[in-house]
Amino acid sequence: MDLINILFLILSVFFGGFIVVFLKNKSQDKTIKLFLSFSGGFLLSIAFIHFIPEIYSKHEFGIGYYILLGFLIQLFLEYFSGGIEHGHIHAKAGGAMQWGLFISLSLHSFIEGIPLTAEASDTAEFFHQGHGHYHGAHTGLNTLLMGIVLHKIPVAIALMTLLLSSGFKQSKAWVVLAAFSIMAPLGMLFGNYGFPEIGIDLDIILAVVVGMFLHISTTIIFESSENHKFNFVKLISLIAGVLLSILVH
């Protein structure tokens, strides 16, 4: 299962990169917004109807602080990323690497990959039967993995667009994208092999990730669009994401 998750995480990033290469510039912005709206609806829904109730069912007191911490961490990370997580692209000419942006995106990706582990020491509790994160018991789908993958596609599109617009050669841009693609798998592997040694409850990290999801999804939803026609399309895309989260719950 770890290998399958890793492949999905990596391929989702490369899929976003290929969209940039093969789509015309006029289509990229709309594609990013549609993917973002869809993933924003999905992330918000799985946070409210799935992860928050599950976390609170096991941690009645104190867990809300970690959700708030995740929200604030994402707010801090976006100071360096410039909001690329929800479609903001600010290119700088000259081909210089924006290390603050890359480190911010990588740290975000690493953190959200940690709860994906299915083999940590508290697996039996973390993925408790009937309401675990592997709803694949009847759908074959992992809702947390789906949420991360669906959001990584527009982020990868935005990152690849930013790199090429900043003057990067396409080969160098692919190298940067490849480095970004392995961050969530590294987080997942750390959850597998690092957390049993540290002894931190994975539910705490999940709560932090949920807080990050809440910040990203609400920002996507409430940011204004440039014209009213796209607002309607954005709404439909968002509702589709919500419906998908309900179907796989």
C-alpha contacts under 8 A as a table, 3 or more apart, distances in Angstrom:
res1	aa1	res2	aa2	distance
1	M	4	I	5.15
1	M	5	N	6.21
1	M	118	A	8.00
2	D	5	N	5.15
2	D	6	I	6.13
2	D	117	T	7.40
2	D	118	A	7.56
3	L	6	I	5.05
3	L	7	L	6.17
4	I	7	L	5.14
4	I	8	F	6.29
5	N	8	F	5.18
5	N	9	L	6.20
5	N	145	L	7.23
5	N	185	P	7.89
6	I	9	L	5.14
6	I	10	I	6.18
6	I	185	P	5.38
7	L	10	I	5.25
7	L	11	L	5.87
8	F	11	L	5.23
8	F	12	S	5.97
8	F	149	V	7.04
9	L	12	S	5.44
9	L	13	V	6.84
9	L	145	L	7.95
9	L	148	I	7.77
9	L	149	V	5.92
9	L	152	K	7.90
9	L	181	S	6.88
9	L	182	I	7.81
9	L	184	A	6.96
9	L	185	P	6.96
10	I	13	V	5.49
10	I	14	F	6.58
10	I	178	A	7.84
10	I	181	S	4.88
10	I	182	I	6.30
10	I	185	P	7.83
11	L	14	F	5.03
11	L	15	F	5.89
11	L	181	S	7.87
12	S	15	F	5.01
12	S	16	G	6.39
12	S	149	V	5.87
12	S	150	L	7.71
12	S	152	K	6.31
12	S	153	I	5.51
13	V	16	G	5.21
13	V	17	G	6.47
13	V	152	K	5.95
13	V	153	I	5.62
13	V	155	V	7.95
13	V	156	A	5.24
13	V	177	L	7.18
13	V	178	A	7.88
13	V	180	F	7.94
13	V	181	S	5.67
14	F	17	G	4.89
14	F	18	F	6.19
14	F	156	A	7.37
14	F	177	L	7.29
14	F	178	A	7.48
14	F	181	S	7.56
15	F	18	F	5.13
15	F	19	I	6.33
15	F	153	I	6.69
15	F	156	A	7.97
16	G	19	I	5.18
16	G	20	V	6.69
16	G	152	K	7.72
16	G	153	I	4.70
16	G	154	P	6.34
16	G	155	V	7.58
16	G	156	A	4.87
16	G	157	I	4.57
16	G	160	M	7.83
17	G	20	V	5.31
17	G	21	V	6.51
17	G	156	A	5.93
17	G	157	I	5.51
17	G	160	M	5.71
17	G	174	W	7.71
17	G	177	L	7.54
18	F	21	V	5.01
18	F	22	F	6.08
19	I	22	F	5.35
19	I	23	L	5.68
19	I	28	Q	7.82
19	I	157	I	6.80
20	V	23	L	5.48
20	V	24	K	7.62
20	V	25	N	7.86
20	V	28	Q	6.53
20	V	157	I	5.91
20	V	160	M	6.72
20	V	161	T	6.40
21	V	24	K	7.96
23	L	27	S	6.24
23	L	28	Q	6.44
24	K	27	S	5.50
24	K	28	Q	6.62
25	N	28	Q	5.31
25	N	29	D	7.46
26	K	29	D	6.63
26	K	30	K	7.67
27	S	30	K	5.55
27	S	31	T	6.07
28	Q	31	T	5.03
28	Q	32	I	6.12
28	Q	157	I	7.78
29	D	32	I	5.21
29	D	33	K	6.35
30	K	33	K	5.13
30	K	34	L	6.15
31	T	34	L	5.18
31	T	35	F	6.16
31	T	154	P	7.87
32	I	35	F	5.26
32	I	36	L	5.97
32	I	87	G	6.54
32	I	154	P	5.10
32	I	155	V	7.96
32	I	157	I	6.69
32	I	158	A	7.04
33	K	36	L	4.96
33	K	37	S	6.01
33	K	87	G	6.85
33	K	154	P	7.76
33	K	234	K	7.35
34	L	37	S	5.19
34	L	38	F	6.19
34	L	233	V	7.75
34	L	234	K	6.14
34	L	237	S	6.24
35	F	38	F	5.16
35	F	39	S	6.01
35	F	150	L	7.48
35	F	151	H	7.50
35	F	153	I	7.35
35	F	154	P	5.69
35	F	237	S	7.82
36	L	39	S	5.13
36	L	40	G	5.70
36	L	86	H	6.55
36	L	87	G	7.38
36	L	151	H	6.71
36	L	154	P	6.02
36	L	220	I	6.75
37	S	40	G	4.99
37	S	41	G	6.16
37	S	220	I	6.51
37	S	221	I	6.76
37	S	234	K	5.84
37	S	235	L	7.47
37	S	237	S	5.71
37	S	238	L	4.79
37	S	241	G	7.66
38	F	41	G	5.36
38	F	42	F	6.32
38	F	150	L	7.98
38	F	234	K	7.95
38	F	237	S	4.88
38	F	238	L	4.53
38	F	239	I	7.35
38	F	240	A	6.39
38	F	241	G	4.55
38	F	242	V	7.80
39	S	42	F	4.94
39	S	43	L	5.95
39	S	147	G	6.76
39	S	150	L	5.40
39	S	151	H	5.32
39	S	217	S	7.72
39	S	238	L	7.38
39	S	241	G	6.05
40	G	43	L	5.16
40	G	44	L	6.07
40	G	151	H	7.57
40	G	216	I	7.17
40	G	217	S	4.29
40	G	218	T	7.33
40	G	220	I	6.09
40	G	221	I	6.72
40	G	238	L	6.68
40	G	241	G	7.27
41	G	44	L	5.32
41	G	45	S	6.10
41	G	217	S	6.77
41	G	221	I	7.68
41	G	237	S	7.97
41	G	238	L	4.66
41	G	239	I	6.42
41	G	240	A	7.53
41	G	241	G	4.73
41	G	242	V	4.95
42	F	45	S	5.21
42	F	46	I	6.19
42	F	147	G	6.52
42	F	238	L	7.53
42	F	241	G	4.37
42	F	242	V	4.96
42	F	243	L	7.86
42	F	244	L	6.91
42	F	245	S	5.49
43	L	46	I	5.40
43	L	47	A	6.12
43	L	147	G	5.68
43	L	213	F	6.07
43	L	214	L	7.43
43	L	217	S	6.17
44	L	47	A	5.19
44	L	48	F	6.36
44	L	213	F	6.86
44	L	214	L	6.06
44	L	217	S	5.62
44	L	218	T	7.34
44	L	242	V	7.81
45	S	48	F	5.29
45	S	49	I	5.87
45	S	50	H	7.61
45	S	242	V	5.70
45	S	245	S	6.22
45	S	246	I	7.70
46	I	49	I	5.41
46	I	50	H	4.99
46	I	51	F	6.29
46	I	143	T	7.36
46	I	144	L	7.97
46	I	147	G	7.96
46	I	245	S	6.04
46	I	249	H	7.96
47	A	50	H	5.73
47	A	51	F	5.02
47	A	52	I	5.74
47	A	210	V	6.01
47	A	213	F	7.26
47	A	214	L	7.15
48	F	51	F	6.51
48	F	52	I	5.60
48	F	53	P	7.13
49	I	52	I	6.94
49	I	53	P	6.65
50	H	53	P	5.89
50	H	54	E	6.24
50	H	249	H	7.24
51	F	54	E	5.07
51	F	55	I	5.99
51	F	210	V	7.29
52	I	55	I	5.20
52	I	56	Y	6.13
52	I	207	A	7.70
52	I	210	V	7.60
53	P	56	Y	5.26
53	P	57	S	6.04
54	E	57	S	5.13
54	E	58	K	6.86
54	E	131	H	7.55
55	I	58	K	5.56
55	I	59	H	6.03
55	I	63	I	7.51
55	I	203	D	6.70
55	I	207	A	7.21
56	Y	59	H	4.78
56	Y	60	E	5.18
56	Y	61	F	7.88
56	Y	63	I	7.09
57	S	60	E	6.49
59	H	62	G	7.19
59	H	63	I	6.06
60	E	63	I	7.08
61	F	64	G	7.43
62	G	65	Y	5.67
62	G	66	Y	7.51
63	I	66	Y	5.41
63	I	67	I	6.74
63	I	204	I	7.00
63	I	207	A	6.93
64	G	67	I	5.04
64	G	68	L	6.22
64	G	207	A	7.66
65	Y	68	L	5.05
65	Y	69	L	6.02
66	Y	69	L	4.71
66	Y	70	G	6.14
66	Y	204	I	6.44
66	Y	205	I	7.86
66	Y	207	A	5.59
66	Y	208	V	5.22
66	Y	211	G	7.47
67	I	70	G	5.14
67	I	71	F	6.39
67	I	207	A	4.83
67	I	208	V	4.88
67	I	209	V	7.41
67	I	210	V	6.12
67	I	211	G	4.28
67	I	212	M	7.75
68	L	71	F	5.01
68	L	72	L	6.28
68	L	208	V	7.40
68	L	211	G	5.80
69	L	72	L	5.10
69	L	73	I	6.00
69	L	208	V	6.16
69	L	211	G	6.85
70	G	73	I	4.97
70	G	74	Q	6.19
70	G	207	A	7.18
70	G	208	V	3.97
70	G	209	V	5.90
70	G	210	V	6.90
70	G	211	G	4.21
70	G	212	M	4.82
71	F	74	Q	5.35
71	F	75	L	6.34
71	F	208	V	7.34
71	F	210	V	7.99
71	F	211	G	4.30
71	F	212	M	4.74
71	F	213	F	7.68
71	F	214	L	6.73
71	F	215	H	5.45
72	L	75	L	4.89
72	L	76	F	6.18
72	L	211	G	7.88
72	L	212	M	7.74
73	I	76	F	5.05
73	I	77	L	6.13
73	I	212	M	7.12
74	Q	77	L	4.96
74	Q	78	E	6.11
74	Q	108	H	7.53
74	Q	211	G	7.99
74	Q	212	M	5.31
74	Q	215	H	6.79
74	Q	216	I	7.72
75	L	78	E	5.31
75	L	79	Y	6.73
75	L	215	H	7.35
76	F	79	Y	5.32
76	F	80	F	7.43
77	L	80	F	5.57
77	L	81	S	6.27
77	L	104	S	5.36
77	L	105	L	7.69
77	L	108	H	7.56
78	E	81	S	4.64
78	E	82	G	5.39
78	E	83	G	5.13
78	E	84	I	7.69
78	E	85	E	7.77
78	E	104	S	7.28
79	Y	82	G	5.71
79	Y	83	G	7.40
80	F	100	G	5.32
80	F	101	L	5.33
80	F	104	S	6.24
81	S	84	I	5.92
81	S	85	E	7.68
81	S	100	G	6.56
81	S	101	L	4.02
81	S	102	F	7.23
81	S	104	S	5.76
81	S	105	L	6.68
82	G	88	H	6.72
82	G	89	I	7.65
82	G	90	H	7.49
82	G	101	L	7.11
83	G	86	H	5.76
83	G	87	G	6.71
83	G	88	H	5.22
83	G	89	I	7.74
84	I	87	G	4.92
84	I	88	H	4.54
84	I	89	I	5.89
84	I	155	V	6.63
84	I	158	A	6.51
84	I	159	L	7.28
85	E	88	H	7.30
85	E	105	L	7.83
85	E	154	P	7.95
85	E	155	V	5.51
85	E	216	I	7.10
86	H	155	V	7.32
86	H	216	I	6.72
86	H	219	T	7.18
86	H	220	I	5.69
87	G	154	P	7.38
87	G	155	V	7.08
87	G	158	A	6.19
88	H	158	A	7.57
89	I	158	A	6.43
89	I	159	L	7.85
89	I	161	T	7.81
89	I	162	L	6.02
90	H	162	L	6.86
91	A	162	L	5.35
91	A	163	L	7.41
91	A	165	S	5.83
91	A	166	S	5.12
92	K	95	G	7.35
92	K	96	A	7.45
92	K	165	S	7.53
92	K	166	S	4.89
93	A	96	A	7.36
93	A	165	S	7.31
93	A	166	S	4.52
93	A	167	G	5.94
94	G	166	S	6.10
94	G	167	G	5.59
94	G	168	F	7.94
95	G	163	L	7.49
95	G	166	S	5.05
95	G	167	G	4.29
95	G	168	F	4.81
96	A	166	S	7.27
96	A	167	G	7.93
96	A	168	F	7.84
98	Q	101	L	5.49
98	Q	102	F	6.41
99	W	102	F	5.00
99	W	103	I	5.91
100	G	103	I	5.28
100	G	104	S	6.00
101	L	104	S	5.15
101	L	105	L	6.19
102	F	105	L	5.23
102	F	106	S	6.00
102	F	180	F	7.72
103	I	106	S	4.99
103	I	107	L	5.98
104	S	107	L	5.25
104	S	108	H	6.21
105	L	108	H	5.16
105	L	109	S	6.11
105	L	180	F	7.69
106	S	109	S	5.03
106	S	110	F	6.01
106	S	180	F	5.99
106	S	183	M	5.76
106	S	184	A	7.90
107	L	110	F	5.02
107	L	111	I	6.17
107	L	183	M	7.59
108	H	111	I	5.34
108	H	112	E	6.31
109	S	112	E	5.34
109	S	113	G	6.19
109	S	183	M	5.67
109	S	184	A	4.83
109	S	187	G	7.56
110	F	113	G	5.23
110	F	114	I	6.71
110	F	183	M	4.95
110	F	184	A	4.50
110	F	185	P	7.39
110	F	186	L	6.41
110	F	187	G	4.38
110	F	188	M	7.62
111	I	114	I	5.53
111	I	184	A	7.26
111	I	187	G	6.02
111	I	205	I	7.71
111	I	209	V	7.06
112	E	115	P	6.58
112	E	116	L	7.73
112	E	148	I	7.57
112	E	184	A	6.66
112	E	187	G	7.23
112	E	206	L	7.79
112	E	209	V	5.54
113	G	116	L	5.47
113	G	117	T	7.75
113	G	183	M	7.74
113	G	184	A	4.34
113	G	185	P	6.19
113	G	186	L	7.34
113	G	187	G	4.58
113	G	188	M	4.70
113	G	191	G	7.95
114	I	117	T	6.21
114	I	184	A	7.45
114	I	187	G	4.54
114	I	188	M	4.35
114	I	189	L	7.32
114	I	190	F	6.52
114	I	191	G	4.74
114	I	192	N	7.96
114	I	205	I	7.32
115	P	188	M	6.74
115	P	191	G	6.63
115	P	202	L	6.29
115	P	203	D	7.80
115	P	205	I	6.58
115	P	206	L	5.69
116	L	144	L	7.13
116	L	145	L	6.88
116	L	188	M	5.59
116	L	191	G	7.63
117	T	120	A	6.27
117	T	188	M	5.26
117	T	189	L	7.07
117	T	191	G	5.61
117	T	192	N	5.51
118	A	123	T	6.04
118	A	127	F	7.65
118	A	192	N	7.33
119	E	122	D	7.95
119	E	123	T	5.83
119	E	192	N	5.73
120	A	123	T	5.42
120	A	191	G	6.53
120	A	192	N	4.83
120	A	193	Y	7.15
120	A	195	F	6.98
120	A	196	P	6.20
121	S	195	F	7.78
121	S	196	P	5.42
122	D	125	E	5.57
122	D	126	F	5.83
122	D	201	D	7.71
122	D	202	L	7.65
123	T	126	F	4.90
123	T	127	F	5.69
123	T	128	H	7.80
124	A	127	F	5.69
124	A	128	H	5.72
125	E	128	H	4.95
126	F	132	G	6.88
126	F	202	L	7.29
126	F	203	D	7.02
127	F	131	H	7.24
127	F	132	G	4.03
127	F	133	H	5.75
127	F	134	Y	6.90
128	H	131	H	6.00
128	H	132	G	4.85
129	Q	132	G	5.77
130	G	135	H	7.75
131	H	134	Y	7.94
131	H	135	H	7.10
132	G	135	H	6.30
133	H	142	N	6.10
133	H	143	T	6.37
133	H	144	L	6.65
134	Y	137	A	6.61
134	Y	140	G	7.74
134	Y	141	L	6.58
134	Y	142	N	4.78
134	Y	143	T	7.00
135	H	138	H	6.29
135	H	139	T	6.22
135	H	140	G	6.76
135	H	141	L	5.94
135	H	142	N	5.87
135	H	143	T	7.02
135	H	248	V	7.15
135	H	249	H	6.65
136	G	139	T	4.44
136	G	140	G	3.37
136	G	141	L	4.41
136	G	142	N	5.99
137	A	140	G	6.19
139	T	248	V	6.56
141	L	146	M	7.48
141	L	248	V	6.97
142	N	145	L	5.30
142	N	146	M	6.08
143	T	146	M	4.94
143	T	147	G	6.11
143	T	245	S	7.55
143	T	248	V	7.01
143	T	249	H	7.44
144	L	147	G	5.13
144	L	148	I	6.32
145	L	148	I	5.22
145	L	149	V	6.05
146	M	149	V	5.13
146	M	150	L	5.92
147	G	150	L	5.28
147	G	151	H	6.26
148	I	151	H	5.26
148	I	152	K	6.02
149	V	152	K	5.03
149	V	153	I	6.54
150	L	153	I	5.78
150	L	154	P	7.67
151	H	154	P	5.96
151	H	155	V	6.50
152	K	155	V	5.01
152	K	156	A	5.86
153	I	156	A	5.18
153	I	157	I	6.24
154	P	157	I	4.88
154	P	158	A	6.11
155	V	158	A	5.08
155	V	159	L	6.03
156	A	159	L	4.97
156	A	160	M	5.96
156	A	177	L	7.33
157	I	160	M	5.31
157	I	161	T	6.05
158	A	161	T	5.09
158	A	162	L	6.02
159	L	162	L	5.03
159	L	163	L	6.15
159	L	177	L	7.67
160	M	163	L	5.12
160	M	164	L	6.20
160	M	173	A	6.60
160	M	174	W	7.87
160	M	177	L	7.05
161	T	164	L	5.32
161	T	165	S	5.94
162	L	165	S	5.09
162	L	166	S	6.01
163	L	166	S	5.15
163	L	167	G	6.70
163	L	168	F	5.52
163	L	173	A	5.95
164	L	167	G	5.34
164	L	168	F	5.00
164	L	169	K	6.76
164	L	170	Q	6.69
164	L	173	A	6.83
165	S	168	F	7.28
168	F	172	K	6.30
168	F	173	A	5.97
169	K	172	K	5.34
169	K	173	A	6.20
170	Q	173	A	4.96
170	Q	174	W	6.22
171	S	174	W	5.23
171	S	175	V	6.53
172	K	175	V	5.07
172	K	176	V	6.45
173	A	176	V	5.17
173	A	177	L	6.17
174	W	177	L	4.93
174	W	178	A	5.98
175	V	178	A	5.03
175	V	179	A	6.27
176	V	179	A	5.11
176	V	180	F	6.30
177	L	180	F	5.02
177	L	181	S	6.10
178	A	181	S	4.98
178	A	182	I	6.74
179	A	182	I	5.72
179	A	183	M	7.13
180	F	183	M	5.60
181	S	184	A	6.97
181	S	185	P	7.87
182	I	185	P	5.30
182	I	186	L	6.10
183	M	186	L	5.05
183	M	187	G	6.30
184	A	187	G	4.94
184	A	188	M	6.22
185	P	188	M	4.93
185	P	189	L	6.14
186	L	189	L	5.07
186	L	190	F	6.08
187	G	190	F	4.97
187	G	191	G	6.18
188	M	191	G	4.99
188	M	192	N	6.33
189	L	192	N	4.93
189	L	193	Y	6.13
189	L	194	G	7.71
190	F	193	Y	5.27
190	F	194	G	4.79
190	F	195	F	6.75
191	G	194	G	5.62
191	G	195	F	5.23
191	G	196	P	7.87
192	N	195	F	6.48
192	N	196	P	7.29
193	Y	196	P	6.31
193	Y	197	E	7.42
194	G	197	E	5.55
194	G	198	I	6.43
195	F	198	I	4.88
195	F	199	G	5.69
195	F	200	I	6.15
195	F	202	L	7.85
196	P	199	G	5.35
196	P	200	I	7.67
200	I	204	I	7.62
201	D	204	I	5.63
201	D	205	I	7.31
202	L	205	I	5.15
202	L	206	L	6.19
203	D	206	L	4.84
203	D	207	A	6.06
204	I	207	A	5.05
204	I	208	V	6.38
205	I	208	V	5.00
205	I	209	V	6.22
206	L	209	V	4.98
206	L	210	V	6.10
207	A	210	V	4.99
207	A	211	G	6.28
208	V	211	G	5.11
208	V	212	M	6.38
209	V	212	M	4.96
209	V	213	F	6.15
210	V	213	F	4.90
210	V	214	L	6.16
211	G	214	L	5.06
211	G	215	H	6.41
212	M	215	H	5.23
212	M	216	I	6.27
213	F	216	I	5.19
213	F	217	S	5.89
214	L	217	S	5.30
214	L	218	T	5.93
215	H	218	T	5.49
215	H	219	T	6.07
216	I	219	T	5.25
216	I	220	I	6.19
217	S	220	I	5.10
217	S	221	I	6.15
218	T	221	I	5.04
218	T	222	F	6.01
219	T	222	F	5.40
219	T	223	E	5.88
220	I	223	E	5.66
221	I	238	L	7.95
225	S	228	H	7.21
225	S	230	F	6.87
225	S	231	N	6.10
226	E	230	F	7.55
227	N	230	F	5.77
227	N	231	N	6.66
228	H	231	N	4.92
228	H	232	F	6.73
229	K	232	F	5.56
229	K	233	V	6.83
230	F	233	V	4.96
230	F	234	K	5.89
231	N	234	K	4.95
231	N	235	L	6.12
232	F	235	L	5.03
232	F	236	I	6.35
233	V	236	I	5.14
233	V	237	S	6.17
234	K	237	S	5.07
234	K	238	L	6.07
235	L	238	L	5.03
235	L	239	I	6.13
236	I	239	I	5.12
236	I	240	A	6.15
237	S	240	A	5.07
237	S	241	G	6.42
238	L	241	G	5.12
238	L	242	V	6.41
239	I	242	V	4.96
239	I	243	L	6.14
240	A	243	L	5.08
240	A	244	L	6.16
241	G	244	L	5.15
241	G	245	S	6.35
242	V	245	S	5.22
242	V	246	I	6.46
243	L	246	I	5.10
243	L	247	L	6.21
244	L	247	L	5.01
244	L	248	V	6.30
245	S	248	V	5.40
245	S	249	H	6.05
246	I	249	H	5.14
